[in-house]
Amino acid sequence: MTIELSDAILGAAAVPILLVALDFDGTLAPTVDDPATARALPASAEAISRLSAMPSTVVALVSGRSLEGLRLVADVADEIILVGSHGAESRVMGNESTPELTLDERTLLDELCAAIERVAAGFAGARVERKPSGCGLHTRLSSAADAESARRAALDAVQGLEGGHHVSERYGKDILEFTVRPADKGSALAWLRDLSSASAIVFIGDDVTDEDGFRALAEGDVGVKVGPGDTAARFRVDSPAEVGELLARLADERQKAPVETSRTT
């Protein structure tokens, strides 16, 4: 951890109300071939458990996974907010919210997922993940050539759909996702800031989709990019293991800080 990042963590630990927002895959958990087996590293799991139990401290996991998928792999207490599908879904103190699609949106989503499934069937290693308002084409297990061909085929298939111009697309690591109800992590962080009345946000993520979140941060917030690649985050760490160290440091400093404001969610 650099001196600059250490100083930023010290500053964040002392604010009246702290929001800690964290991506899951590639951030808390190492990226794995089978998404169902992903788990947060022990150091990170322990740190977020400690942070969520502290007064005036709100922890949220903000993921591109569906809320159901995130809930299964994260396995965290209700005190930790879950935000799935890049912000389209949430769980706050056990209360879940999912998008209520119109009939036209539901029809388009069915056609969209059917089209993407037909594309995936033609490429080894490709798979489809359906979400409440979207559909993702995963190509992590495909060859580089097949992954690129599958993405091009998926884009062509969506453009050919009646109503396809209402579909939004989003690229991530080894995934091309289409949605009929747009959502992004920047909007999710803005919602979480209002929900928690946060004085500052610590946001950590590794993927291209996390850049919306980094760009939404304000002065006094701390954005941390995990791994290589261009980023709008002010700080960077190399791996999920370093995320665990950072969160443990944040928990230690937050525990020592004289925080008087009560939790608000």
Secondary structure, 3 states (H helix, E strand, C coil): CCHHHHHHHHHHHCCCCEEEEECCECCCECCCCCHHHCCCCHHHHHHHHHHHCCCCEEEEEECCCCHHHHHHHHCCCCCCEEEEHHHCEEEECCEEECCCCCHHHHHHHHHHHHHHHHHHCCCCCCEEEEECCEEEEECCCCCHHHHHHHHHHHHHHHHCCCCHHHCEEEEECCEEEEECCCCCHHHHHHHHHHHHCCCEEEEEECCHHHHHHHHCCCCCCEEEEECCCCCCCCEEECCHHHHHHHHHHHHHHHHHCCCCCCCCC
